[in-house]
Amino acid sequence: MKRNDSPMHLAIASTTAARGGAEEHMLSIAEGARALGWRVSVLGAHVPATESLRRDYAACGATATPLDVARLDEVWAGSGCKASLARAT
C-alpha cells in the first residue's frame, strides 16, 4: 500500500487536568484534521474537569485514550529528561 492510500494519523497528547484555551486550540486542530479524513487519537487525563473536552473529541470522531500522568514521573525517572511537563495536579 502506498503512503497516500492510507489516511494521515494525528496524535495529540496533553497532561492537562482542566479545559482552557490550549485545549480548545487542540480540539480545533482535531476537528480540522477529521474534516480532512485524518484519524485522530487523543491521549489525556481522564478527570472530571476534562469530561466535556473528551465528549467534544468523540463528537468529531477522535479516539480518546486515558493517559496516567501521575505515572509519567516513574517513566522519566533516570532518563535524564526533565519531567516537569508530566506533572498534573
PyMOL Python script that loads the backbone (N, CA, C, O; Angstrom):
from pymol import cmd

cmd.read_pdbstr("""\
ATOM      1  N   MET A   1       0.833  -1.169   0.000  1.00  0.00           N
ATOM      2  CA  MET A   1       0.000   0.000   0.000  1.00  0.00           C
ATOM      3  C   MET A   1       0.888   1.245   0.000  1.00  0.00           C
ATOM      4  O   MET A   1       1.814   1.354   0.803  1.00  0.00           O
ATOM      5  N   LYS A   2       0.603   2.170  -0.894  1.00  0.00           N
ATOM      6  CA  LYS A   2       1.335   3.414  -0.933  1.00  0.00           C
ATOM      7  C   LYS A   2       0.933   4.298   0.240  1.00  0.00           C
ATOM      8  O   LYS A   2      -0.190   4.216   0.738  1.00  0.00           O
ATOM      9  N   ARG A   3       1.852   5.132   0.670  1.00  0.00           N
ATOM     10  CA  ARG A   3       1.582   6.003   1.812  1.00  0.00           C
ATOM     11  C   ARG A   3       0.338   6.856   1.585  1.00  0.00           C
ATOM     12  O   ARG A   3      -0.434   7.069   2.520  1.00  0.00           O
ATOM     13  N   ASN A   4       0.130   7.341   0.385  1.00  0.00           N
ATOM     14  CA  ASN A   4      -1.011   8.210   0.099  1.00  0.00           C
ATOM     15  C   ASN A   4      -2.347   7.476   0.104  1.00  0.00           C
ATOM     16  O   ASN A   4      -3.401   8.111   0.062  1.00  0.00           O
ATOM     17  N   ASP A   5      -2.314   6.133   0.155  1.00  0.00           N
ATOM     18  CA  ASP A   5      -3.550   5.366   0.155  1.00  0.00           C
ATOM     19  C   ASP A   5      -4.177   5.274   1.545  1.00  0.00           C
ATOM     20  O   ASP A   5      -5.358   4.947   1.664  1.00  0.00           O
ATOM     21  N   SER A   6      -3.417   5.552   2.583  1.00  0.00           N
ATOM     22  CA  SER A   6      -3.967   5.464   3.924  1.00  0.00           C
ATOM     23  C   SER A   6      -4.090   6.867   4.515  1.00  0.00           C
ATOM     24  O   SER A   6      -3.294   7.753   4.204  1.00  0.00           O
ATOM     25  N   PRO A   7      -5.095   7.060   5.369  1.00  0.00           N
ATOM     26  CA  PRO A   7      -5.284   8.395   5.933  1.00  0.00           C
ATOM     27  C   PRO A   7      -4.140   8.771   6.872  1.00  0.00           C
ATOM     28  O   PRO A   7      -3.507   7.910   7.484  1.00  0.00           O
ATOM     29  N   MET A   8      -3.897  10.040   6.967  1.00  0.00           N
ATOM     30  CA  MET A   8      -2.912  10.544   7.919  1.00  0.00           C
ATOM     31  C   MET A   8      -3.445  10.294   9.325  1.00  0.00           C
ATOM     32  O   MET A   8      -4.651  10.168   9.535  1.00  0.00           O
ATOM     33  N   HIS A   9      -2.528  10.225  10.275  1.00  0.00           N
ATOM     34  CA  HIS A   9      -2.911   9.976  11.664  1.00  0.00           C
ATOM     35  C   HIS A   9      -2.292  11.052  12.546  1.00  0.00           C
ATOM     36  O   HIS A   9      -1.071  11.202  12.590  1.00  0.00           O
ATOM     37  N   LEU A  10      -3.127  11.788  13.238  1.00  0.00           N
ATOM     38  CA  LEU A  10      -2.686  12.831  14.161  1.00  0.00           C
ATOM     39  C   LEU A  10      -2.842  12.319  15.582  1.00  0.00           C
ATOM     40  O   LEU A  10      -3.913  11.846  15.962  1.00  0.00           O
ATOM     41  N   ALA A  11      -1.776  12.413  16.366  1.00  0.00           N
ATOM     42  CA  ALA A  11      -1.825  12.053  17.786  1.00  0.00           C
ATOM     43  C   ALA A  11      -1.632  13.322  18.600  1.00  0.00           C
ATOM     44  O   ALA A  11      -0.682  14.074  18.381  1.00  0.00           O
ATOM     45  N   ILE A  12      -2.536  13.554  19.536  1.00  0.00           N
ATOM     46  CA  ILE A  12      -2.466  14.717  20.416  1.00  0.00           C
ATOM     47  C   ILE A  12      -2.317  14.197  21.836  1.00  0.00           C
ATOM     48  O   ILE A  12      -3.112  13.375  22.290  1.00  0.00           O
ATOM     49  N   ALA A  13      -1.301  14.676  22.532  1.00  0.00           N
ATOM     50  CA  ALA A  13      -1.085  14.283  23.928  1.00  0.00           C
ATOM     51  C   ALA A  13      -1.110  15.528  24.799  1.00  0.00           C
ATOM     52  O   ALA A  13      -0.511  16.552  24.469  1.00  0.00           O
ATOM     53  N   SER A  14      -1.814  15.418  25.912  1.00  0.00           N
ATOM     54  CA  SER A  14      -1.924  16.543  26.826  1.00  0.00           C
ATOM     55  C   SER A  14      -1.895  16.039  28.255  1.00  0.00           C
ATOM     56  O   SER A  14      -2.529  15.035  28.581  1.00  0.00           O
ATOM     57  N   THR A  15      -1.156  16.736  29.108  1.00  0.00           N
ATOM     58  CA  THR A  15      -1.101  16.355  30.524  1.00  0.00           C
ATOM     59  C   THR A  15      -1.967  17.268  31.384  1.00  0.00           C
ATOM     60  O   THR A  15      -1.865  17.251  32.611  1.00  0.00           O
ATOM     61  N   THR A  16      -2.810  18.056  30.747  1.00  0.00           N
ATOM     62  CA  THR A  16      -3.638  18.992  31.492  1.00  0.00           C
ATOM     63  C   THR A  16      -4.740  18.288  32.272  1.00  0.00           C
ATOM     64  O   THR A  16      -5.212  17.220  31.884  1.00  0.00           O
ATOM     65  N   ALA A  17      -5.134  18.900  33.365  1.00  0.00           N
ATOM     66  CA  ALA A  17      -6.228  18.356  34.171  1.00  0.00           C
ATOM     67  C   ALA A  17      -7.412  19.314  34.162  1.00  0.00           C
ATOM     68  O   ALA A  17      -8.284  19.231  35.027  1.00  0.00           O
ATOM     69  N   ALA A  18      -7.450  20.224  33.188  1.00  0.00           N
ATOM     70  CA  ALA A  18      -8.540  21.190  33.077  1.00  0.00           C
ATOM     71  C   ALA A  18      -8.704  21.586  31.617  1.00  0.00           C
ATOM     72  O   ALA A  18      -7.828  21.329  30.791  1.00  0.00           O
ATOM     73  N   ARG A  19      -9.826  22.210  31.307  1.00  0.00           N
ATOM     74  CA  ARG A  19     -10.101  22.668  29.946  1.00  0.00           C
ATOM     75  C   ARG A  19      -9.867  24.164  29.875  1.00  0.00           C
ATOM     76  O   ARG A  19     -10.422  24.920  30.672  1.00  0.00           O
ATOM     77  N   GLY A  20      -9.052  24.594  28.930  1.00  0.00           N
ATOM     78  CA  GLY A  20      -8.746  26.008  28.767  1.00  0.00           C
ATOM     79  C   GLY A  20      -8.470  26.333  27.308  1.00  0.00           C
ATOM     80  O   GLY A  20      -8.866  25.594  26.406  1.00  0.00           O
ATOM     81  N   GLY A  21      -7.788  27.445  27.090  1.00  0.00           N
ATOM     82  CA  GLY A  21      -7.537  27.914  25.726  1.00  0.00           C
ATOM     83  C   GLY A  21      -6.694  26.967  24.886  1.00  0.00           C
ATOM     84  O   GLY A  21      -6.987  26.751  23.710  1.00  0.00           O
ATOM     85  N   ALA A  22      -5.649  26.401  25.479  1.00  0.00           N
ATOM     86  CA  ALA A  22      -4.797  25.470  24.723  1.00  0.00           C
ATOM     87  C   ALA A  22      -5.586  24.232  24.318  1.00  0.00           C
ATOM     88  O   ALA A  22      -5.419  23.705  23.218  1.00  0.00           O
ATOM     89  N   GLU A  23      -6.440  23.779  25.214  1.00  0.00           N
ATOM     90  CA  GLU A  23      -7.255  22.588  24.924  1.00  0.00           C
ATOM     91  C   GLU A  23      -8.273  22.884  23.825  1.00  0.00           C
ATOM     92  O   GLU A  23      -8.547  22.024  22.988  1.00  0.00           O
ATOM     93  N   GLU A  24      -8.832  24.091  23.823  1.00  0.00           N
ATOM     94  CA  GLU A  24      -9.757  24.477  22.756  1.00  0.00           C
ATOM     95  C   GLU A  24      -9.028  24.508  21.414  1.00  0.00           C
ATOM     96  O   GLU A  24      -9.584  24.113  20.390  1.00  0.00           O
ATOM     97  N   HIS A  25      -7.797  24.974  21.424  1.00  0.00           N
ATOM     98  CA  HIS A  25      -6.998  25.015  20.190  1.00  0.00           C
ATOM     99  C   HIS A  25      -6.714  23.594  19.693  1.00  0.00           C
ATOM    100  O   HIS A  25      -6.820  23.323  18.497  1.00  0.00           O
ATOM    101  N   MET A  26      -6.355  22.690  20.606  1.00  0.00           N
ATOM    102  CA  MET A  26      -6.115  21.296  20.208  1.00  0.00           C
ATOM    103  C   MET A  26      -7.383  20.669  19.642  1.00  0.00           C
ATOM    104  O   MET A  26      -7.321  19.892  18.689  1.00  0.00           O
ATOM    105  N   LEU A  27      -8.535  21.004  20.224  1.00  0.00           N
ATOM    106  CA  LEU A  27      -9.804  20.493  19.711  1.00  0.00           C
ATOM    107  C   LEU A  27     -10.053  21.007  18.298  1.00  0.00           C
ATOM    108  O   LEU A  27     -10.497  20.252  17.433  1.00  0.00           O
ATOM    109  N   SER A  28      -9.774  22.278  18.060  1.00  0.00           N
ATOM    110  CA  SER A  28      -9.948  22.846  16.708  1.00  0.00           C
ATOM    111  C   SER A  28      -9.060  22.139  15.696  1.00  0.00           C
ATOM    112  O   SER A  28      -9.486  21.864  14.574  1.00  0.00           O
ATOM    113  N   ILE A  29      -7.831  21.848  16.090  1.00  0.00           N
ATOM    114  CA  ILE A  29      -6.916  21.125  15.197  1.00  0.00           C
ATOM    115  C   ILE A  29      -7.464  19.727  14.917  1.00  0.00           C
ATOM    116  O   ILE A  29      -7.436  19.263  13.777  1.00  0.00           O
ATOM    117  N   ALA A  30      -7.959  19.060  15.955  1.00  0.00           N
ATOM    118  CA  ALA A  30      -8.525  17.716  15.778  1.00  0.00           C
ATOM    119  C   ALA A  30      -9.737  17.753  14.849  1.00  0.00           C
ATOM    120  O   ALA A  30      -9.875  16.896  13.976  1.00  0.00           O
ATOM    121  N   GLU A  31     -10.609  18.732  15.032  1.00  0.00           N
ATOM    122  CA  GLU A  31     -11.792  18.855  14.171  1.00  0.00           C
ATOM    123  C   GLU A  31     -11.389  19.091  12.717  1.00  0.00           C
ATOM    124  O   GLU A  31     -11.977  18.510  11.805  1.00  0.00           O
ATOM    125  N   GLY A  32     -10.393  19.936  12.503  1.00  0.00           N
ATOM    126  CA  GLY A  32      -9.921  20.196  11.140  1.00  0.00           C
ATOM    127  C   GLY A  32      -9.312  18.963  10.505  1.00  0.00           C
ATOM    128  O   GLY A  32      -9.544  18.681   9.329  1.00  0.00           O
ATOM    129  N   ALA A  33      -8.531  18.228  11.285  1.00  0.00           N
ATOM    130  CA  ALA A  33      -7.914  17.005  10.760  1.00  0.00           C
ATOM    131  C   ALA A  33      -8.978  15.971  10.415  1.00  0.00           C
ATOM    132  O   ALA A  33      -8.884  15.302   9.385  1.00  0.00           O
ATOM    133  N   ARG A  34      -9.984  15.838  11.268  1.00  0.00           N
ATOM    134  CA  ARG A  34     -11.068  14.881  10.985  1.00  0.00           C
ATOM    135  C   ARG A  34     -11.825  15.298   9.725  1.00  0.00           C
ATOM    136  O   ARG A  34     -12.223  14.447   8.929  1.00  0.00           O
ATOM    137  N   ALA A  35     -12.023  16.592   9.543  1.00  0.00           N
ATOM    138  CA  ALA A  35     -12.730  17.084   8.349  1.00  0.00           C
ATOM    139  C   ALA A  35     -11.967  16.736   7.076  1.00  0.00           C
ATOM    140  O   ALA A  35     -12.557  16.611   6.003  1.00  0.00           O
ATOM    141  N   LEU A  36     -10.647  16.581   7.205  1.00  0.00           N
ATOM    142  CA  LEU A  36      -9.823  16.183   6.056  1.00  0.00           C
ATOM    143  C   LEU A  36      -9.716  14.670   5.906  1.00  0.00           C
ATOM    144  O   LEU A  36      -9.050  14.178   4.995  1.00  0.00           O
ATOM    145  N   GLY A  37     -10.378  13.926   6.805  1.00  0.00           N
ATOM    146  CA  GLY A  37     -10.368  12.474   6.730  1.00  0.00           C
ATOM    147  C   GLY A  37      -9.246  11.816   7.509  1.00  0.00           C
ATOM    148  O   GLY A  37      -9.030  10.611   7.375  1.00  0.00           O
ATOM    149  N   TRP A  38      -8.529  12.575   8.318  1.00  0.00           N
ATOM    150  CA  TRP A  38      -7.445  12.015   9.111  1.00  0.00           C
ATOM    151  C   TRP A  38      -8.001  11.234  10.296  1.00  0.00           C
ATOM    152  O   TRP A  38      -9.094  11.518  10.785  1.00  0.00           O
ATOM    153  N   ARG A  39      -7.243  10.259  10.745  1.00  0.00           N
ATOM    154  CA  ARG A  39      -7.529   9.603  12.027  1.00  0.00           C
ATOM    155  C   ARG A  39      -6.934  10.478  13.115  1.00  0.00           C
ATOM    156  O   ARG A  39      -5.845  11.024  12.940  1.00  0.00           O
ATOM    157  N   VAL A  40      -7.628  10.619  14.229  1.00  0.00           N
ATOM    158  CA  VAL A  40      -7.125  11.446  15.329  1.00  0.00           C
ATOM    159  C   VAL A  40      -7.210  10.659  16.624  1.00  0.00           C
ATOM    160  O   VAL A  40      -8.270  10.147  16.983  1.00  0.00           O
ATOM    161  N   SER A  41      -6.089  10.565  17.322  1.00  0.00           N
ATOM    162  CA  SER A  41      -6.019   9.920  18.633  1.00  0.00           C
ATOM    163  C   SER A  41      -5.618  10.975  19.653  1.00  0.00           C
ATOM    164  O   SER A  41      -4.696  11.759  19.424  1.00  0.00           O
ATOM    165  N   VAL A  42      -6.316  10.987  20.775  1.00  0.00           N
ATOM    166  CA  VAL A  42      -6.038  11.957  21.826  1.00  0.00           C
ATOM    167  C   VAL A  42      -5.684  11.209  23.102  1.00  0.00           C
ATOM    168  O   VAL A  42      -6.443  10.359  23.567  1.00  0.00           O
ATOM    169  N   LEU A  43      -4.536  11.530  23.659  1.00  0.00           N
ATOM    170  CA  LEU A  43      -4.116  10.972  24.943  1.00  0.00           C
ATOM    171  C   LEU A  43      -4.198  12.088  25.965  1.00  0.00           C
ATOM    172  O   LEU A  43      -3.623  13.160  25.772  1.00  0.00           O
ATOM    173  N   GLY A  44      -4.914  11.837  27.054  1.00  0.00           N
ATOM    174  CA  GLY A  44      -5.043  12.884  28.068  1.00  0.00           C
ATOM    175  C   GLY A  44      -5.589  12.339  29.366  1.00  0.00           C
ATOM    176  O   GLY A  44      -6.032  11.195  29.459  1.00  0.00           O
ATOM    177  N   ALA A  45      -5.539  13.204  30.368  1.00  0.00           N
ATOM    178  CA  ALA A  45      -6.042  12.835  31.690  1.00  0.00           C
ATOM    179  C   ALA A  45      -7.557  12.666  31.640  1.00  0.00           C
ATOM    180  O   ALA A  45      -8.266  13.527  31.119  1.00  0.00           O
ATOM    181  N   HIS A  46      -8.040  11.578  32.173  1.00  0.00           N
ATOM    182  CA  HIS A  46      -9.480  11.352  32.272  1.00  0.00           C
ATOM    183  C   HIS A  46      -9.918  11.721  33.682  1.00  0.00           C
ATOM    184  O   HIS A  46     -10.035  10.869  34.562  1.00  0.00           O
ATOM    185  N   VAL A  47     -10.155  13.008  33.869  1.00  0.00           N
ATOM    186  CA  VAL A  47     -10.609  13.546  35.148  1.00  0.00           C
ATOM    187  C   VAL A  47     -11.907  14.300  34.894  1.00  0.00           C
ATOM    188  O   VAL A  47     -12.196  14.654  33.751  1.00  0.00           O
ATOM    189  N   PRO A  48     -12.695  14.550  35.935  1.00  0.00           N
ATOM    190  CA  PRO A  48     -13.981  15.233  35.729  1.00  0.00           C
ATOM    191  C   PRO A  48     -13.860  16.556  34.965  1.00  0.00           C
ATOM    192  O   PRO A  48     -14.745  16.877  34.171  1.00  0.00           O
ATOM    193  N   ALA A  49     -12.811  17.319  35.177  1.00  0.00           N
ATOM    194  CA  ALA A  49     -12.670  18.627  34.528  1.00  0.00           C
ATOM    195  C   ALA A  49     -12.446  18.531  33.022  1.00  0.00           C
ATOM    196  O   ALA A  49     -12.601  19.529  32.319  1.00  0.00           O
ATOM    197  N   THR A  50     -12.086  17.359  32.510  1.00  0.00           N
ATOM    198  CA  THR A  50     -11.873  17.214  31.065  1.00  0.00           C
ATOM    199  C   THR A  50     -12.966  16.380  30.395  1.00  0.00           C
ATOM    200  O   THR A  50     -12.847  16.026  29.222  1.00  0.00           O
ATOM    201  N   GLU A  51     -14.025  16.069  31.135  1.00  0.00           N
ATOM    202  CA  GLU A  51     -15.093  15.228  30.572  1.00  0.00           C
ATOM    203  C   GLU A  51     -15.747  15.867  29.348  1.00  0.00           C
ATOM    204  O   GLU A  51     -15.968  15.188  28.345  1.00  0.00           O
ATOM    205  N   SER A  52     -16.060  17.167  29.413  1.00  0.00           N
ATOM    206  CA  SER A  52     -16.706  17.822  28.267  1.00  0.00           C
ATOM    207  C   SER A  52     -15.763  17.862  27.062  1.00  0.00           C
ATOM    208  O   SER A  52     -16.211  17.761  25.920  1.00  0.00           O
ATOM    209  N   LEU A  53     -14.480  18.007  27.310  1.00  0.00           N
ATOM    210  CA  LEU A  53     -13.498  18.001  26.230  1.00  0.00           C
ATOM    211  C   LEU A  53     -13.458  16.631  25.556  1.00  0.00           C
ATOM    212  O   LEU A  53     -13.420  16.540  24.329  1.00  0.00           O
ATOM    213  N   ARG A  54     -13.467  15.576  26.353  1.00  0.00           N
ATOM    214  CA  ARG A  54     -13.478  14.217  25.779  1.00  0.00           C
ATOM    215  C   ARG A  54     -14.740  13.983  24.961  1.00  0.00           C
ATOM    216  O   ARG A  54     -14.685  13.341  23.912  1.00  0.00           O
ATOM    217  N   ARG A  55     -15.866  14.489  25.422  1.00  0.00           N
ATOM    218  CA  ARG A  55     -17.120  14.360  24.654  1.00  0.00           C
ATOM    219  C   ARG A  55     -16.997  15.083  23.315  1.00  0.00           C
ATOM    220  O   ARG A  55     -17.444  14.576  22.286  1.00  0.00           O
ATOM    221  N   ASP A  56     -16.389  16.269  23.334  1.00  0.00           N
ATOM    222  CA  ASP A  56     -16.241  17.033  22.092  1.00  0.00           C
ATOM    223  C   ASP A  56     -15.280  16.347  21.121  1.00  0.00           C
ATOM    224  O   ASP A  56     -15.503  16.361  19.910  1.00  0.00           O
ATOM    225  N   TYR A  57     -14.214  15.749  21.650  1.00  0.00           N
ATOM    226  CA  TYR A  57     -13.323  14.970  20.781  1.00  0.00           C
ATOM    227  C   TYR A  57     -14.086  13.806  20.149  1.00  0.00           C
ATOM    228  O   TYR A  57     -13.972  13.557  18.948  1.00  0.00           O
ATOM    229  N   ALA A  58     -14.860  13.099  20.963  1.00  0.00           N
ATOM    230  CA  ALA A  58     -15.633  11.964  20.440  1.00  0.00           C
ATOM    231  C   ALA A  58     -16.637  12.429  19.386  1.00  0.00           C
ATOM    232  O   ALA A  58     -16.851  11.742  18.387  1.00  0.00           O
ATOM    233  N   ALA A  59     -17.248  13.583  19.603  1.00  0.00           N
ATOM    234  CA  ALA A  59     -18.241  14.104  18.656  1.00  0.00           C
ATOM    235  C   ALA A  59     -17.640  14.377  17.289  1.00  0.00           C
ATOM    236  O   ALA A  59     -18.331  14.270  16.276  1.00  0.00           O
ATOM    237  N   CYS A  60     -16.362  14.726  17.247  1.00  0.00           N
ATOM    238  CA  CYS A  60     -15.733  14.976  15.934  1.00  0.00           C
ATOM    239  C   CYS A  60     -15.114  13.706  15.358  1.00  0.00           C
ATOM    240  O   CYS A  60     -14.575  13.725  14.252  1.00  0.00           O
ATOM    241  N   GLY A  61     -15.190  12.595  16.109  1.00  0.00           N
ATOM    242  CA  GLY A  61     -14.695  11.323  15.589  1.00  0.00           C
ATOM    243  C   GLY A  61     -13.298  10.950  16.046  1.00  0.00           C
ATOM    244  O   GLY A  61     -12.716   9.988  15.545  1.00  0.00           O
ATOM    245  N   ALA A  62     -12.751  11.706  16.996  1.00  0.00           N
ATOM    246  CA  ALA A  62     -11.426  11.382  17.528  1.00  0.00           C
ATOM    247  C   ALA A  62     -11.558  10.284  18.589  1.00  0.00           C
ATOM    248  O   ALA A  62     -12.598  10.146  19.232  1.00  0.00           O
ATOM    249  N   THR A  63     -10.494   9.518  18.755  1.00  0.00           N
ATOM    250  CA  THR A  63     -10.450   8.460  19.755  1.00  0.00           C
ATOM    251  C   THR A  63      -9.666   8.961  20.959  1.00  0.00           C
ATOM    252  O   THR A  63      -8.516   9.380  20.828  1.00  0.00           O
ATOM    253  N   ALA A  64     -10.296   8.917  22.139  1.00  0.00           N
ATOM    254  CA  ALA A  64      -9.631   9.374  23.364  1.00  0.00           C
ATOM    255  C   ALA A  64      -9.129   8.176  24.156  1.00  0.00           C
ATOM    256  O   ALA A  64      -9.843   7.189  24.336  1.00  0.00           O
ATOM    257  N   THR A  65      -7.895   8.276  24.625  1.00  0.00           N
ATOM    258  CA  THR A  65      -7.265   7.230  25.424  1.00  0.00           C
ATOM    259  C   THR A  65      -6.760   7.849  26.718  1.00  0.00           C
ATOM    260  O   THR A  65      -6.126   8.904  26.691  1.00  0.00           O
ATOM    261  N   PRO A  66      -7.034   7.206  27.856  1.00  0.00           N
ATOM    262  CA  PRO A  66      -6.556   7.768  29.124  1.00  0.00           C
ATOM    263  C   PRO A  66      -5.035   7.788  29.197  1.00  0.00           C
ATOM    264  O   PRO A  66      -4.367   6.855  28.752  1.00  0.00           O
ATOM    265  N   LEU A  67      -4.506   8.847  29.756  1.00  0.00           N
ATOM    266  CA  LEU A  67      -3.075   8.983  29.986  1.00  0.00           C
ATOM    267  C   LEU A  67      -2.882   9.160  31.487  1.00  0.00           C
ATOM    268  O   LEU A  67      -3.358  10.132  32.073  1.00  0.00           O
ATOM    269  N   ASP A  68      -2.185   8.220  32.100  1.00  0.00           N
ATOM    270  CA  ASP A  68      -1.939   8.278  33.534  1.00  0.00           C
ATOM    271  C   ASP A  68      -0.753   9.195  33.774  1.00  0.00           C
ATOM    272  O   ASP A  68       0.392   8.745  33.822  1.00  0.00           O
ATOM    273  N   VAL A  69      -1.035  10.494  33.927  1.00  0.00           N
ATOM    274  CA  VAL A  69       0.041  11.469  34.042  1.00  0.00           C
ATOM    275  C   VAL A  69       0.839  11.302  35.331  1.00  0.00           C
ATOM    276  O   VAL A  69       2.011  11.675  35.373  1.00  0.00           O
ATOM    277  N   ALA A  70       0.247  10.762  36.361  1.00  0.00           N
ATOM    278  CA  ALA A  70       0.972  10.560  37.617  1.00  0.00           C
ATOM    279  C   ALA A  70       2.106   9.562  37.420  1.00  0.00           C
ATOM    280  O   ALA A  70       3.167   9.710  38.026  1.00  0.00           O
ATOM    281  N   ARG A  71       1.901   8.552  36.588  1.00  0.00           N
ATOM    282  CA  ARG A  71       2.907   7.527  36.363  1.00  0.00           C
ATOM    283  C   ARG A  71       4.056   7.987  35.479  1.00  0.00           C
ATOM    284  O   ARG A  71       5.106   7.346  35.466  1.00  0.00           O
ATOM    285  N   LEU A  72       3.890   9.060  34.751  1.00  0.00           N
ATOM    286  CA  LEU A  72       4.940   9.525  33.858  1.00  0.00           C
ATOM    287  C   LEU A  72       6.216   9.884  34.615  1.00  0.00           C
ATOM    288  O   LEU A  72       7.315   9.746  34.076  1.00  0.00           O
ATOM    289  N   ASP A  73       6.081  10.340  35.848  1.00  0.00           N
ATOM    290  CA  ASP A  73       7.282  10.635  36.638  1.00  0.00           C
ATOM    291  C   ASP A  73       8.145   9.386  36.775  1.00  0.00           C
ATOM    292  O   ASP A  73       9.372   9.469  36.718  1.00  0.00           O
ATOM    293  N   GLU A  74       7.512   8.232  36.954  1.00  0.00           N
ATOM    294  CA  GLU A  74       8.253   6.974  37.066  1.00  0.00           C
ATOM    295  C   GLU A  74       8.939   6.636  35.749  1.00  0.00           C
ATOM    296  O   GLU A  74      10.084   6.185  35.740  1.00  0.00           O
ATOM    297  N   VAL A  75       8.244   6.852  34.644  1.00  0.00           N
ATOM    298  CA  VAL A  75       8.783   6.538  33.328  1.00  0.00           C
ATOM    299  C   VAL A  75      10.004   7.407  33.032  1.00  0.00           C
ATOM    300  O   VAL A  75      11.002   6.919  32.502  1.00  0.00           O
ATOM    301  N   TRP A  76       9.926   8.695  33.374  1.00  0.00           N
ATOM    302  CA  TRP A  76      11.003   9.627  33.078  1.00  0.00           C
ATOM    303  C   TRP A  76      12.166   9.513  34.058  1.00  0.00           C
ATOM    304  O   TRP A  76      13.277   9.935  33.739  1.00  0.00           O
ATOM    305  N   ALA A  77      11.934   8.952  35.242  1.00  0.00           N
ATOM    306  CA  ALA A  77      12.989   8.880  36.254  1.00  0.00           C
ATOM    307  C   ALA A  77      14.207   8.147  35.692  1.00  0.00           C
ATOM    308  O   ALA A  77      14.083   7.062  35.123  1.00  0.00           O
ATOM    309  N   GLY A  78      15.354   8.737  35.853  1.00  0.00           N
ATOM    310  CA  GLY A  78      16.584   8.110  35.389  1.00  0.00           C
ATOM    311  C   GLY A  78      16.852   8.260  33.911  1.00  0.00           C
ATOM    312  O   GLY A  78      17.880   7.786  33.427  1.00  0.00           O
ATOM    313  N   SER A  79      15.955   8.908  33.171  1.00  0.00           N
ATOM    314  CA  SER A  79      16.158   9.041  31.726  1.00  0.00           C
ATOM    315  C   SER A  79      17.025  10.251  31.388  1.00  0.00           C
ATOM    316  O   SER A  79      17.512  10.372  30.265  1.00  0.00           O
ATOM    317  N   GLY A  80      17.218  11.149  32.360  1.00  0.00           N
ATOM    318  CA  GLY A  80      17.980  12.351  32.095  1.00  0.00           C
ATOM    319  C   GLY A  80      17.124  13.462  31.510  1.00  0.00           C
ATOM    320  O   GLY A  80      17.607  14.575  31.300  1.00  0.00           O
ATOM    321  N   CYS A  81      15.865  13.171  31.246  1.00  0.00           N
ATOM    322  CA  CYS A  81      14.954  14.183  30.684  1.00  0.00           C
ATOM    323  C   CYS A  81      14.200  14.853  31.814  1.00  0.00           C
ATOM    324  O   CYS A  81      13.952  14.261  32.864  1.00  0.00           O
ATOM    325  N   LYS A  82      13.847  16.092  31.575  1.00  0.00           N
ATOM    326  CA  LYS A  82      13.032  16.804  32.568  1.00  0.00           C
ATOM    327  C   LYS A  82      11.604  16.291  32.487  1.00  0.00           C
ATOM    328  O   LYS A  82      11.062  16.095  31.399  1.00  0.00           O
ATOM    329  N   ALA A  83      11.004  16.077  33.642  1.00  0.00           N
ATOM    330  CA  ALA A  83       9.642  15.537  33.678  1.00  0.00           C
ATOM    331  C   ALA A  83       8.639  16.581  34.130  1.00  0.00           C
ATOM    332  O   ALA A  83       7.539  16.230  34.557  1.00  0.00           O
ATOM    333  N   SER A  84       8.989  17.847  34.047  1.00  0.00           N
ATOM    334  CA  SER A  84       8.077  18.877  34.536  1.00  0.00           C
ATOM    335  C   SER A  84       6.757  18.868  33.777  1.00  0.00           C
ATOM    336  O   SER A  84       5.713  19.153  34.364  1.00  0.00           O
ATOM    337  N   LEU A  85       6.781  18.551  32.497  1.00  0.00           N
ATOM    338  CA  LEU A  85       5.538  18.525  31.730  1.00  0.00           C
ATOM    339  C   LEU A  85       4.666  17.342  32.115  1.00  0.00           C
ATOM    340  O   LEU A  85       3.487  17.316  31.762  1.00  0.00           O
ATOM    341  N   ALA A  86       5.200  16.381  32.814  1.00  0.00           N
ATOM    342  CA  ALA A  86       4.458  15.183  33.167  1.00  0.00           C
ATOM    343  C   ALA A  86       3.691  15.323  34.461  1.00  0.00           C
ATOM    344  O   ALA A  86       3.041  14.371  34.894  1.00  0.00           O
ATOM    345  N   ARG A  87       3.750  16.484  35.093  1.00  0.00           N
ATOM    346  CA  ARG A  87       3.052  16.659  36.355  1.00  0.00           C
ATOM    347  C   ARG A  87       1.688  17.287  36.097  1.00  0.00           C
ATOM    348  O   ARG A  87       1.575  18.276  35.373  1.00  0.00           O
ATOM    349  N   ALA A  88       0.685  16.717  36.681  1.00  0.00           N
ATOM    350  CA  ALA A  88      -0.654  17.286  36.616  1.00  0.00           C
ATOM    351  C   ALA A  88      -1.225  17.282  38.024  1.00  0.00           C
ATOM    352  O   ALA A  88      -1.110  16.291  38.745  1.00  0.00           O
ATOM    353  N   THR A  89      -1.833  18.381  38.410  1.00  0.00           N
ATOM    354  CA  THR A  89      -2.420  18.455  39.740  1.00  0.00           C
ATOM    355  C   THR A  89      -3.865  18.861  39.647  1.00  0.00           C
ATOM    356  O   THR A  89      -4.539  18.980  40.670  1.00  0.00           O
TER     357      THR A  89
END
""", "prot")
cmd.dss("prot")
cmd.show_as("cartoon", "prot")
cmd.util.cbc("prot")
cmd.orient("prot")
